[in-house]
């Protein structure tokens, strides 16, 4: 697993930071979605400027650690990117997984 982003959390529940890979170098913001009765609805929408590039769902690991399962996608991407937004010592890390 490789870290592809660093983020900080704001009081409103949003996360701001940057995503960097060999083909991406963007500032991004994870912003909370409106509440939905659909249990499969995402908890966060991921924005690069005014463009939505992904969504995230809150999950809980087997050891009760809360994280977000992330799917980044855009017509300019060759394929979707799947990652997890996890807590680290100095904020939050976006960790890529295949």
NORHUFEN-V577509 format. One record per residue. PHI is phi as a letter, one per 20 degrees, with the letter a starting at -180 (NA if undefined). Layout:
phi=PHI
phi=PHI
This chain:
phi=NA
phi=c
phi=f
phi=d
phi=a
phi=c
phi=b
phi=c
phi=d
phi=e
phi=f
phi=e
phi=n
phi=e
phi=c
phi=c
phi=r
phi=c
phi=d
phi=c
phi=c
phi=f
phi=d
phi=d
phi=b
phi=c
phi=e
phi=c
phi=c
phi=e
phi=d
phi=f
phi=e
phi=f
phi=g
phi=c
phi=f
phi=f
phi=f
phi=e
phi=f
phi=f
phi=e
phi=c
phi=d
phi=d
phi=d
phi=d
phi=m
phi=e
phi=d
phi=f
phi=d
phi=r
phi=b
phi=b
phi=d
phi=f
phi=c
phi=c
phi=f
phi=f
phi=e
phi=m
phi=e
phi=e
phi=b
phi=d
phi=e
phi=d
phi=c
phi=d
phi=b
phi=a
phi=g
phi=e
phi=e
phi=f
phi=b
phi=f
phi=d
phi=d
phi=b
phi=c
phi=e
phi=c
phi=f
phi=c
phi=g
phi=d
phi=q
phi=c
phi=d
phi=e
phi=d
phi=f
phi=c
phi=d
